[in-house]
């Protein structure tokens, strides 16, 4: 069985589920999902990313995103929906909400599960990506397995592979 650690910041769309569950053809896949609550990310960086994408209304609403303990409830619900969708697609799936130090947890999970790869599925983060401070760039130096970075999309879009 192929084991992927999947780092996400929002629930997977049906298109995302189909894409990650078919990446390895007919091989059986097991996912360990790490959900990072959006409220723990830098509000300013998210707003800059929204402006860069032309999503001005989203940029204005970034300050409304729940933080701290308030971010945990939406993250737990999103994780539950994501795990259910992965299982419904035929994959094994377990997961947890990341409370602190996502890359340290990622390294531990990769080591403990003998994962074959890490998939980072997020919205574009232009500022962090430019400075190589995004999860995928930082994980490549930490985990010792291939790291695939994909951008999540709405249900009618297909995720795009941005390379390893």
Helices and strands as residue ranges (DSSP letters): E 2-8, H 14-22, E 29-36, G 38-40, H 43-52, H 56-61, G 62-64, H 69-88, E 92-98, H 102-113, E 117-122, H 126-130, H 135-140, E 146-151, E 160-161
